[in-house]
Amino acid sequence: MASRSTESCISMTDSTTVNPDSSGCAIADYAEILAVRHGETSWNADGRIQGHLDVELNDIGRQQAAAVADRISKEMPISAVYSSDLKRATETAHIIASTCGVPEVITDPELRERHLGDLQGLVLREAAELKPDAYLASLSPRTDQEIPGGGESFDQLYGRCTSSLQKIGNKHTAACFTGERVVVVTHGGVIRAFHKRSAPTENLPGKIQNVSLNIFRLAGEEWMINTWGDTSHVSKTGYLETAFGGDKTSG
């Protein structure tokens, strides 16, 4: 099994202003989205490619989910929890929702990981030999390159998941309404797409660790990154140093 690290990486931008209206009620001109990558799975630890395959959390993943849930519950109240409909995400999301007192998890298949076609289910180190066409397609710098076996291009992933988050952001931007801060539990490839939408000219600053906390603020069509790659809450459980599935392997 790969080794784990407890080091964290945080990047902050200037905060967005919240102004009171004439009644003294706070008006949020943005929705704050806490995007959390799901907890660790045995396939993450083994270097096996997941994509749309439905893999559950392992014991460490459940501990990680409890840790991020505890951290979020001690901050500003959460009004809603959204999740990819894949088990590793929904299990993480239910742990967060329960700890934060949110009665339900709203699932959305548009928040799923990228479909990786013929690579799904393979150990990465064997993929080049077993499915060379799919492997080469996954390495292509072209964002419109689909992966043989029904796999998506990055553009297809980007289109569906950013559209989903925009709808969530629009729903939770309102005056006198505590629902402007929500959790979205999803996958490494999806969070990479969120970063691209928020900072299209910037390179991704490192890998996306399991249960890392990435905070975005959506003000209409404008997306801003407030916090990136915060893993300070997993100081006891740690996370995979390889961040398998949180880099270009997706998972």
C-alpha positions, 0 to 999 in steps of 0.5 A: 500500500502506498505511504500516507502524508499529513501535510496540507496545502492551502491557497487563499484569495481575498474574501467577497463582501457580504453587505446588510440590507435595509432590514439589517439582514445579511445579503450574500452576493455569492454562494460558497461551495465546499467541494470535497473529494471522497474518502479513500477506497481500496482501489485508490490504495492499490492504484486501480482506475475507478472512473464510473465503477462503483467502489465503496470507501475503505476503513481509512476512507471512512475515518477521513470522511468523519474527520472532514465532517467534524471539521466542517460541522465546527464552522459556519452552518451548512444548509445542503449537501450534494454528492455524486451518485457513486458510492464512494462519494455518497458514503462520504456525503452521508457522514458529512450530512449526519455530522452537520445536521443536514437531513438529506444528501442530494445526489446528481450523476452529473457530479460523477467522475470522468468515464475512463472507458477501457481503463476502468478496473485496470491497475494503472501500471498495467494499463499501457500494456493491456489497453494501449489505445485507451492509455494513450488517449488518456495522456493526450493533451487534447481536451476533446480526446475521448477514451476508447470503450465509452470514455469521456473527453475532459471537455465532456466532463467539464461541461456536465460538472461545471453546469451542475455546480453553476445550478447549485450556486444559482440556487444558493445565492439569496438574501436573508437565506442561510443556504449560501454555504453548501457541501459538494462531495465529488471526485478528483477529475471533477474538482480539477474541472472546477479549478479550470473553470475558476482559474482558466489560465493557471496550472493546477497547484498539485494533486487533489487528496482524498477529503481535501477541502476546496472552497469556491465562491460563485457570484453569478457566472464568476467563480473564485477559489477561496481555499485550495487543497486543505487537508489539515483535518486529516492529521491523524488518518493521513492521506495517500501521498500518490493521491491516486485518482486525484491527479490525471488518473481520476478517481 
